[in-house]
Amino acid sequence: MSFDPSTLTYDANGLIPVIAQDHASGEVLMMAWMNKDALVRTLETGRMTYWSRSRQSFWAKGESSGHVQRLVEMRVDCDRDCLLALVDQTGPACHTNRRSCFYTAIRDGEQVTIMEPEA
């Protein structure tokens, strides 16, 4: 059965959340948004392309930083309203130069930085 992006459930702005996860380690790298066209671009090129809500434009991950995400496999959740992208990540995934955007933990009611920026 071929995949049809229009069968997904997008929010009122035509967006769907996407979790990027390292395909080899399982590490969760980041969360971003896609619209239908960004998803189609990603599937066609194999390069993760997201929708920037602030700029109202597409952004191919790594186009300015060089920290590219290559799609290994795209997965759809059971409600068809969230995507999981298994990726091959080059360099840090976060704009703060950390491997993951999830570098702050809440432990005993305190925020703790658990990951420093890469050199």
Backbone bond lengths (Angstrom), bond angles and torsions (degrees), N, CA, C in turn:
res aa  C-N    CA-C-N  psi(-1)  N-CA   C-N-CA  omega(-1)  CA-C   N-CA-C  phi
1 M - - - 1.441 - - 1.524 108.59 -
2 S 1.302 117.92 126.22 1.461 120.19 -179.39 1.529 110.31 -79.09
3 F 1.312 115.17 152.97 1.463 122.40 -176.60 1.519 110.42 -86.70
4 D 1.323 116.34 134.82 1.459 123.12 177.07 1.527 108.24 -121.31
5 P 1.346 118.74 110.32 1.462 121.56 -178.47 1.525 114.06 -58.13
6 S 1.314 117.63 -23.13 1.468 119.17 -179.37 1.527 112.11 -73.49
7 T 1.339 117.61 -8.00 1.466 120.52 177.51 1.529 112.42 -83.41
8 L 1.334 117.09 -5.24 1.462 120.89 178.20 1.524 110.04 -80.41
9 T 1.320 115.78 160.99 1.461 121.37 177.41 1.526 108.51 -100.43
10 Y 1.318 115.78 110.07 1.459 122.80 179.19 1.527 108.95 -96.81
11 D 1.326 117.65 157.40 1.464 120.12 178.34 1.532 109.88 -76.77
12 A 1.326 116.33 -174.74 1.465 121.58 -176.59 1.527 112.63 -62.04
13 N 1.345 116.80 -21.36 1.470 121.50 178.91 1.525 111.86 -95.58
14 G 1.324 116.70 7.21 1.461 120.38 179.92 1.513 113.70 77.45
15 L 1.329 117.00 24.09 1.462 121.69 -176.20 1.519 111.50 -115.46
16 I 1.324 114.34 155.33 1.461 122.09 176.32 1.530 107.28 -134.76
17 P 1.358 118.07 136.22 1.465 119.83 178.44 1.528 111.21 -73.07
18 V 1.333 114.21 146.43 1.458 121.89 179.67 1.525 108.52 -131.81
19 I 1.310 115.75 125.81 1.463 121.52 173.98 1.528 106.72 -97.51
20 A 1.325 116.77 126.92 1.468 121.43 175.14 1.526 107.97 -98.70
21 Q 1.325 114.86 126.52 1.462 122.22 -176.85 1.520 108.86 -128.60
22 D 1.323 116.82 136.92 1.454 120.61 176.98 1.527 109.03 -63.58
23 H 1.308 117.15 123.52 1.467 120.94 -175.06 1.517 113.18 -66.24
24 A 1.315 118.20 -27.80 1.469 121.02 -176.83 1.527 112.23 -88.48
25 S 1.335 116.60 -45.71 1.466 120.05 -174.13 1.521 113.63 -93.71
26 G 1.329 117.44 -21.68 1.459 121.08 -175.78 1.520 112.95 84.03
27 E 1.322 117.31 -0.54 1.462 121.09 -179.57 1.530 110.52 -64.67
28 V 1.334 116.23 132.04 1.458 121.12 175.46 1.526 107.20 -78.44
29 L 1.326 116.28 123.69 1.457 121.57 -173.85 1.523 113.66 -97.26
30 M 1.319 116.73 -45.59 1.462 119.77 -174.87 1.520 110.76 -167.02
31 M 1.315 114.94 169.58 1.448 122.75 172.42 1.512 106.90 -128.00
32 A 1.318 116.65 138.12 1.462 121.13 178.28 1.528 108.03 -148.02
33 W 1.298 115.77 -174.06 1.464 122.00 -177.51 1.515 110.57 -120.61
34 M 1.315 115.65 148.06 1.462 122.52 172.70 1.521 108.35 -131.22
35 N 1.314 114.66 148.24 1.456 118.82 164.09 1.528 106.07 -104.16
36 K 1.299 116.69 179.98 1.471 119.89 -176.80 1.527 111.45 -58.38
37 D 1.325 117.33 -42.19 1.467 120.40 -178.18 1.528 112.07 -67.20
38 A 1.333 117.78 -36.96 1.466 120.60 177.42 1.529 109.97 -65.14
39 L 1.321 116.19 -38.58 1.459 120.24 177.74 1.523 110.75 -64.51
40 V 1.310 116.33 -44.45 1.466 120.31 179.09 1.531 110.11 -61.84
41 R 1.333 117.24 -44.61 1.477 120.50 178.22 1.517 111.02 -59.32
42 T 1.330 116.08 -43.41 1.461 120.73 179.82 1.519 111.13 -61.31
43 L 1.318 116.73 -46.74 1.469 120.84 -178.81 1.524 111.49 -66.73
44 E 1.321 117.01 -34.07 1.470 120.37 -179.63 1.524 112.85 -75.31
45 T 1.338 117.22 -37.94 1.466 120.86 -173.98 1.521 113.88 -97.87
46 G 1.344 116.75 -23.10 1.460 120.25 -175.13 1.511 112.95 79.27
47 R 1.317 116.85 4.95 1.464 122.58 179.07 1.526 108.22 -113.10
48 M 1.324 116.44 129.40 1.460 120.47 -176.05 1.524 110.77 -62.56
49 T 1.309 115.00 121.71 1.458 122.69 178.31 1.520 107.59 -124.34
50 Y 1.315 116.07 124.72 1.456 122.23 -176.33 1.521 110.25 -113.55
51 W 1.338 115.07 175.03 1.459 121.38 175.25 1.526 107.37 -111.62
52 S 1.318 116.47 123.42 1.459 121.50 178.05 1.524 108.76 -85.89
53 R 1.318 116.41 115.47 1.462 120.37 178.81 1.519 111.24 -68.95
54 S 1.336 118.10 -33.80 1.466 120.72 -178.85 1.530 111.87 -73.98
55 R 1.319 117.03 -39.84 1.475 120.70 -178.89 1.521 112.91 -92.67
56 Q 1.347 116.51 -12.98 1.457 121.81 -176.81 1.531 110.82 54.69
57 S 1.339 114.00 49.03 1.466 119.74 -179.97 1.527 109.74 -154.14
58 F 1.326 114.74 166.23 1.462 120.76 176.87 1.521 109.82 -74.74
59 W 1.325 116.37 150.58 1.461 120.28 168.73 1.520 108.92 -142.93
60 A 1.308 113.72 122.11 1.462 120.57 175.25 1.524 106.17 -82.50
61 K 1.322 115.88 122.07 1.463 120.54 -176.84 1.524 109.97 -55.31
62 G 1.333 115.61 124.90 1.458 121.71 177.95 1.507 115.34 92.63
63 E 1.344 117.94 1.95 1.464 119.09 -176.37 1.524 112.24 -62.69
64 S 1.334 118.38 -29.44 1.458 119.13 176.98 1.535 111.92 -106.32
65 S 1.334 117.66 -32.09 1.470 120.91 -176.49 1.526 113.45 -88.65
66 G 1.335 116.33 -24.16 1.459 120.26 -173.49 1.511 112.99 85.68
67 H 1.333 117.15 -1.22 1.463 122.58 -179.32 1.529 109.41 -89.42
68 V 1.292 114.72 74.96 1.462 124.07 -171.42 1.525 111.93 -76.76
69 Q 1.330 115.24 147.35 1.464 121.48 170.81 1.521 108.02 -114.77
70 R 1.331 115.75 120.74 1.462 121.65 176.09 1.521 107.71 -100.33
71 L 1.324 115.61 128.88 1.457 120.58 -179.46 1.524 110.75 -71.29
72 V 1.316 116.18 127.75 1.456 122.20 173.95 1.529 108.92 -99.45
73 E 1.345 115.77 -45.69 1.463 120.48 178.72 1.522 109.29 -157.46
74 M 1.332 116.20 139.62 1.462 121.90 175.16 1.518 107.87 -106.47
75 R 1.323 116.22 134.70 1.454 121.53 178.10 1.526 109.93 -123.69
76 V 1.327 115.60 148.61 1.462 123.05 -179.80 1.520 107.97 -113.91
77 D 1.343 117.36 134.87 1.463 118.72 179.39 1.533 111.07 -76.42
78 C 1.326 115.95 171.20 1.466 122.31 -173.08 1.522 113.36 -62.35
79 D 1.326 118.18 -29.98 1.463 121.28 178.62 1.528 112.42 -88.83
80 R 1.326 116.19 -4.84 1.465 123.33 179.87 1.535 112.12 61.61
81 D 1.355 115.87 29.33 1.461 119.64 -179.85 1.534 113.11 -122.45
82 C 1.332 115.99 14.83 1.456 121.55 177.92 1.529 108.02 -155.86
83 L 1.334 115.54 145.15 1.460 121.34 -179.86 1.525 110.17 -116.81
84 L 1.314 115.22 148.47 1.454 122.89 172.42 1.522 106.80 -119.89
85 A 1.324 115.67 118.59 1.456 120.92 178.90 1.524 108.80 -104.69
86 L 1.320 116.49 115.70 1.460 120.77 173.15 1.522 105.86 -86.15
87 V 1.330 116.34 121.09 1.459 120.68 -170.17 1.516 112.23 -127.46
88 D 1.312 114.17 160.44 1.452 123.68 168.05 1.526 104.82 -103.22
89 Q 1.325 116.67 109.15 1.460 122.95 -174.04 1.518 110.62 -95.21
90 T 1.326 116.96 128.28 1.458 122.85 172.97 1.516 107.74 -100.56
91 G 1.332 117.46 116.99 1.460 121.07 -179.97 1.515 112.25 72.97
92 P 1.340 116.51 -167.20 1.456 121.05 -179.58 1.535 111.41 -66.55
93 A 1.324 116.13 148.23 1.467 120.42 176.74 1.523 111.34 -90.57
94 C 1.327 117.21 -27.36 1.461 121.49 -174.36 1.529 111.56 -90.15
95 H 1.337 115.07 146.08 1.466 119.73 178.31 1.526 112.26 -66.79
96 T 1.357 117.30 -11.66 1.466 121.26 176.33 1.527 111.41 -86.52
97 N 1.329 115.99 5.99 1.466 124.15 179.43 1.531 112.72 73.78
98 R 1.335 115.60 24.48 1.461 120.73 174.61 1.520 108.73 -101.05
99 R 1.307 116.14 155.35 1.466 121.54 179.60 1.526 111.51 -57.47
100 S 1.330 117.17 -39.11 1.460 123.38 -177.73 1.524 109.98 -130.48
101 C 1.312 116.15 150.47 1.470 120.68 174.17 1.529 111.19 -73.42
102 F 1.325 116.97 -15.88 1.461 121.86 -177.96 1.529 109.93 -94.47
103 Y 1.333 115.35 68.54 1.459 120.99 -175.47 1.531 112.94 -106.00
104 T 1.321 116.95 4.52 1.463 120.79 178.02 1.526 108.90 -115.99
105 A 1.315 116.35 123.87 1.464 121.91 176.47 1.526 108.81 -106.08
106 I 1.320 115.79 152.05 1.458 121.11 172.84 1.520 106.06 -109.19
107 R 1.314 114.74 111.22 1.467 121.55 -176.42 1.530 109.35 -125.99
108 D 1.313 115.90 121.96 1.467 121.69 -179.19 1.530 110.94 52.66
109 G 1.326 116.28 39.82 1.459 121.36 176.87 1.511 114.98 79.44
110 E 1.316 117.07 4.52 1.470 121.32 -179.07 1.528 110.04 -115.89
111 Q 1.328 115.29 145.72 1.462 120.46 173.54 1.527 108.87 -83.48
112 V 1.317 115.97 130.68 1.462 121.27 -178.07 1.523 108.17 -129.10
113 T 1.320 116.75 127.58 1.461 120.85 174.91 1.517 107.52 -78.43
114 I 1.332 115.89 120.11 1.472 120.16 -175.27 1.517 112.73 -107.99
115 M 1.332 116.51 0.93 1.459 119.87 -177.88 1.528 108.50 -149.62
116 E 1.296 115.86 126.65 1.465 120.66 179.54 1.535 109.49 -92.86
117 P 1.335 116.67 159.05 1.467 119.43 175.69 1.528 110.86 -60.04
118 E 1.327 115.37 148.93 1.461 120.45 176.40 1.515 108.86 -76.96
119 A 1.311 116.89 149.94 1.472 121.45 -177.89 1.499 111.53 -68.44
